[in-house]
Amino acid sequence: MVSLIATASAVCSDEIRSLDRFDFRQVVREAKGMVFPAVVFIKVLREDMQRGEKQTQEVSGSGVLITATGEVLSNWHVVDKATEVRCLLYDGRAYTAKVLGTDKDTDVSLLKLQMQPDEPALPFARFGDSTLLTEGDFVMAMGAPWGMSRSVSIGIVSCTKRFLPSASEYSIWIQTDAAISPGNSGGPLVNTAGEVVGLNTRGMMQGGDTGFTVPIEVASEVANQIRKYGKMDWSWTGLQLQPLKDFNRNVYFPYEEGVMVSETDPESPARRAGFEAGDRIIKVNGQRFDGITQEDLPTLRRRLGLLPKGQPVQIEVSRKGQSKIVEMTPREKGQVEGEQLACPRWDLTIKAINQFDNPDLYFQRKEGVFIYGIKYPGNAVASGLAQQDIIMKIDGKDVKTLADVKAMHQTAVANVASKHRAVLSVLRNGELRQLVLDFSRDFEKQ
């Protein structure tokens, strides 16, 4: 009897395991089927000036349709500096796409397929709630790895709140072991309910089992701002925050609420409002503002970034044990990367200094330009010029903007037959130097 019971139990267990496997396969198929038709393969032609000249590159990435009228959510780095964007859909239809707006800070972009008015509605994906994810949940990464139109990989959520300080100040990341390879960028991370919970953005080149995605709540917030303003219109306060339990710095503050102010940026709204290092922010506009660990900081920075611009904000602060209200007026953050200019014959490219993209150079010169790329071989490198040199003067004339350089470059090249040298005053690591740029040789014709 015992043997019969054991045998029956084993058979039953095998059947349950078989049924579980069958059910899970069905779950995966159904979830995949709900989103896969909305996955978009993206090919981009873009301008690149990092090598000292204007070059056209072809890159590829992924996206996901989020409306029946052809809106596509993708990454900023997929379409950055794009001159042409082409999208291939699941059924083989191809469209050019317009970049409606991008946000470098969160690595999110919103595109619009150039469809005819009478075309039928397109399949699109539904958004889920990434805050409901827990470690161990199954997810699928969809996209076009290595330029191979589309694929799907499966894995689990490794971490729901991964803090990557160098990647984005406004976003916490979802970490997964579902394979995310080059080309998967911008594709959807999908839960077992067939909902998009993130945008695949970063993958480890070695191992292939560590990937990071932007939570869909962040990406959706950016998309809404782009629809409204044509860009991600962040507010800027200049507040530098430190968590109450700062493991990395081995600093632990004896408080249970609020977040510390570690510093304020020069000429920022926070500094003008009188914030001091060591202040503890308790509430912003009456709402609690708690940063216990470093994983809490991106959400707090995003809340600050979404404050109305030009409108005073009431911030409750604890300073040396005394509570007080500090009034601060955020301003528009503006561009987070400077414009670029190619200078043929000089064999270099120039970029405008930006306080967010080039803080070290901005510290030395608030308004100006620097050498972004050097062509090898070329006249600039032969003259001793180098990347990151801040250009102060050209032939004794002050340089502050790209327009200044453009005008001087055009004049110099037009008169190269009679004058083929220019004296550049540059600031390199805080030291002022004068270098003679001889552009008599035309490396394009050699």
N, C-alpha and C positions, 0 to 999 in steps of 0.2 A: 504493500500500500504506500509506504514511504517513497519507494522507488517510482511508483506511478505518479505520485504528487510532484516529486522533484522533476520528473520528465515533463509533466504538463506545465509546470512553472517555467522550465527552460524554454519550451516551445512558445509559451505566452510571451516571455521576455523577448525572444527572437522576433516574434510578430510585432511587438510594440516598437522594438528598435527599427524594424523594417518600415513600419508605418511612420515613425518619426522621420526617417530618412526621406521617405516619399513625400510627407507633408512639407518638409523643409525645402525639398526641390521645387515643390509647387509654389511655395511662398516666394522663393527666389525668382522663379519664372514669371509669376504674376507681377512682382515688384519691378522686375526688369522691363517687362512689357509695358508698364505704365509710363516709364520715363525714357526708355531707349529711343522711341521714335522722335523724341524732342531733343536728342543730342545732336550737336552741330559740329562739323569739322570746319575749322577756320584756317584759311591761308592768307598771309599778310605780306605785302611789300612795304618795307619801311626804310627810312633814311638812318644811316649810322655815321657818326662823325668821330668816333673814339680813336680812329687810326690816323687822324690828321687830315682827312679829306672826306668829302661827301660820298658815301657808298650806298648802293641799294642792296638790301638783303631780303631774301625770302625766308620767312619763318612760318611755323604752323602751331596751332593750338586747338582748343576746344571751347565749346559754349553750350548753353542750354536754352531752348525756347521757353519763354515764361508768359507769353500772350499769344492768342490766336492770330494777331495781326503782325507778328514777326519780330517782337522784341527779344533780344538775345542777351543773356547775362554771361559775362566772361571775366577774365583777369585784365588788369591794367597792363601788365607786362606783355600780354599777347598782342595788343594793338598799339602799344606805345610808339609814337612817331610814325604811324602808318600813313602811307600814301594811297594804298589800295587794300580793301578787305573783301575777300570772297568767301562765301559760306556754302558748304555742301550739306544737304539735308539727308535724312534717313532713306527717303524714297528716290534719291538720285537727282532731285531738283537742285539747281545752283542759283545763287543770288549774289549780287554785290551788296555790301552793307555799309551803312553810314554809322560812324562813331558818334553817338549822342552825347557822351561824356565819359570821363574817366576819373579815378581817384587813386593816386599813387600811394597815399597813406594806408589804404586798406587793400590795395591791389585788386580793385574791382572796376569793371567797365560795363557800359550798357550800349548795345548796338541795335540798329533797326534795319531789317532786310528791306531792300528796295523792291517791293511787290507792286503788281498792278492792282488798281482799285477793285476789280471784279474777281480777283482770285479767291478760291475757297479758303476757309479758316484752316490754320495750321495746328498740328498737335502741339500741346504745351504741357509742361510739368507743373505739378502742384507743390507748394512749399509745405514742409513739415515744421516741427518745433525742435531745434537742436538742443534746447535746454532740457528736454526729456531724455536725451541719450545718457546711457551709463556705460562705464567700461565693461567690455565683453559683448555689447550689442553688435549684431551682424550688420555690416554696411557694404555697399557696392560702390566702387569708383568707376565712373563711365567717362569716356573721352576718346581721344585719337593719339595714343602714344606713338612716338617716333614717326608721326605723319601717316600712320596706317588708319585712315578714315575713322574707324570707331571700334571700340572694344569695351569689355566689362571685366573687372576683377573684383574678387570678394575678399573680405577680411572682417576684422572686428574693430571696434573703437578701443584704442589703446589708452587714451587719456581725453577727457572731455574739456579740460581746462589747461592747455599747454601754453605757458608764457614764453614768448619769443621776443625779447625786448628790441632786437635789431630789425625785426620784420615789420612790426606795426605797433604804433603807440595806442591805437584805438581798438584793436581786436585781440581777443584771446583766440586760441586755435584748437581745433579738434584734431587729435593725432590718431592715425589709423595705420594698420599694417596691410590694408588693401594696396596693391601695387599702384603707385603714382609715378609715372615716368615722364621724361620730356615730351611735350605734346598733349599730355593729360591736363595741363593747366587750363583752368576755366571750365572744365567739365564738372558735372554734378556728383556729389556724394549722396547716395540714396539709402534710405532706411528700408526695412522689410515691409513697410506699408506702401512702398512705391512713392515716397515723398522726398523731395530734395531738402537735405539738411545742411549742405555746405557746398562751397566751391573749391574743387581741388586746386591747390596753388603751389605747393612745394613738395618735393620728394628727395630722398637721399639717393645719390648716384651709386653708392656702395651698399650692397645688401638688398635694396629695393623694398624693404619691409617697414620703412618709416616714412610716412607721408603726413602732410599737414593741410588742412582745409579751413577756409574762412567760414564761420558759422553763417547760415542763411539769413539770420536776423540782421547781421551787420551788412551783408550784401544787399538785402532788400531795402534797408534804410538808405544806403548809398544810391540805389536805383531810384528811389522816390525823390531824393534830393536832386538827382540829375534831371529827372522829368520836370521838376519844378524850376530849377535854376540853370540847367544846361551844364552843371558841374557839381561837385561835392563842395558845398559852401560851408566849410568848417569855420567855427569861431575860434579865436585865439586869445588865451589869457596869459600865457607865459608862466603858469604855475608848474613847478616841478614837485612831484609828489613822492612820498616815501611811506611804505606800509608800516603799520604798528609793530608787526613781527617781521623784521628784515633779516632773513636767514643769511643772505649773501654777504651783507655787511656785518653780520653778527651783532645787530643792534635791536634791542627789544624794549619798546616803550610800555610803561605800566598803565595802559588804558585799554578799554574794551570797545570804544567807539571812536569814529572819526578817522582821519588820515593826516599825516604830517606834511608840512611844507618844508622841503629840503633846500629849495632855492627858487628865485624868480629870475626870468630872463631879462636882460637889459632892455630898457625902453618898452617894456611890456605893460599891458593893463594891470597886471598883478603888482608890479613894482610901483607903478604910479598910484595904485590904490593904497599902498603902504604895507603890503604883506611882508613878513619877515621870516627868515629861516628859523624853524623851531615852532612856528605857529601850528596849531592843530585845528583843522577844519572839521566842524561838527555837522553843520547843515548848510545846504545851498538852496536858497528860496524856500526855506522851511522843510526841505526834504533831507532825511538822513544821508550822510555821505561817508560811508565806512570803507576803509581800505585796510583790512586786517593783514592780508598776505599780498605778495606781489601779483598773484593771479587776479586780485580785485582791481588793480590799477587801470587796465585797459577800459573797463566799463566806466570807471569814474572819469577818465580822460574823454571818453566818448560823450558822456553827459555834459562835460564842460564844452566840448566841441559843438554841441547842438544847442547851446544857449543862444538866445536872440542877440544879434549884433547891434551895438549902439544903444542897448537898453540896460539900465543899472540892475545889478544882481545883488541881493542881500545875502551875505555869507556870515554865518555864525562861527566865530573863531575863539579858541581858548589860547590865551597868551600869558605865560607865567602864572597860570592858575586863575586868571581873570577872564571872564567871558565878555566878548564885545562883538559888535556887528561891523563888518567891513563892507563898504559898497564898492563894487567893481563893475566896469563897463567893458565887456568883451568887444573885440573888433574882428573884422574879417581877416582870416589867415592869409588869403591870397595865394599866389603861386608858390609851389613847393620845389620848383626846379627852374633854373634860368634858361632863357632861350639860347640857341646855338647859331654859329655862323662859320661857314667854310671860307678859307682864304687861299685859293689856288695860287700857285707860283711862290707864295710865302711858305706853302706846304705845312700849314697848321690849321687847327680849328679853334674857335674862341667860344667861350660860354659866359653868360652873365652870372655874377656872384649872387647866391641866394642864401638867406640866413638859415633855412631849414635843410637845404641840400649841401651847402658848403659852410658849415658853422665856423670852421677854423679860418677860412679865408675871409668870411664876413667879420670876424673879430679884428682882422687887420685892416679891412677896408669895407665900409658899409655899402658903398655904391661903386661898382666897377666891373671889370671883366678879367678873365684869366685864360691861360692856354689850356684847352681841354684835351686836344689830341695833337700828336706830332707824327708826320709822315716819315717813314724810313724806306729808302734814303730820301733826303730832301734838304731844302735850303735852311729851314728852321733849325733842324738838328745839327747841321754843319756849322751854324752860327752860335751854337751853345745854348739855344733856348730849350726850355724843359716844360713838361706838364706841371700844372699848378702854379706856374709863374703868373703873378698879378701884373698886368700891363698898366703902368702909370702914365707913360708918355710915349709918343711916336714922333720922332724928329722935333722934339721940344714942345709938341702940342699935347695938352691934357687929354686923357682918355677916361671916360666914365661909363659910356654905354656901347652896345653893339653897333649902334648907328654911327658913332664916332669912328670905330674901327673900319666899318664898311666903307665909309666915305674916303678915309685915308688909304685903304687898300686899293680901291678902284682907281684913285688918282695915281698911286704908285705904279700899278700894273700898266696903266695907260701910257705912262711916261718912262717905261723900263729902258727904252733905247737910249735915253739921255741921262737917266739916273737909276741905278740899280742897287742902291744901298739905302737902308733906313736904320736910324739909331733908336733902339727900344730901351726905355727905362723900365725895369721890372723889379718887383718886390718878391724875393725868394727867401722863405723862412725868416721873414722880418728884416732881411738885409737888402738894401737898394743896390741894384747893379745896372750897368749900361752895356748893352751888347749891340754889335753891328750885324744886321740881317742883310746878307748879300743874296739877292734873288736873281742874279744874272743868268743862272742855269735854269733851263726848263726841263724838269725831270719827267714831265708827261711825254716829251718827244724823244726821250733817250731809251 
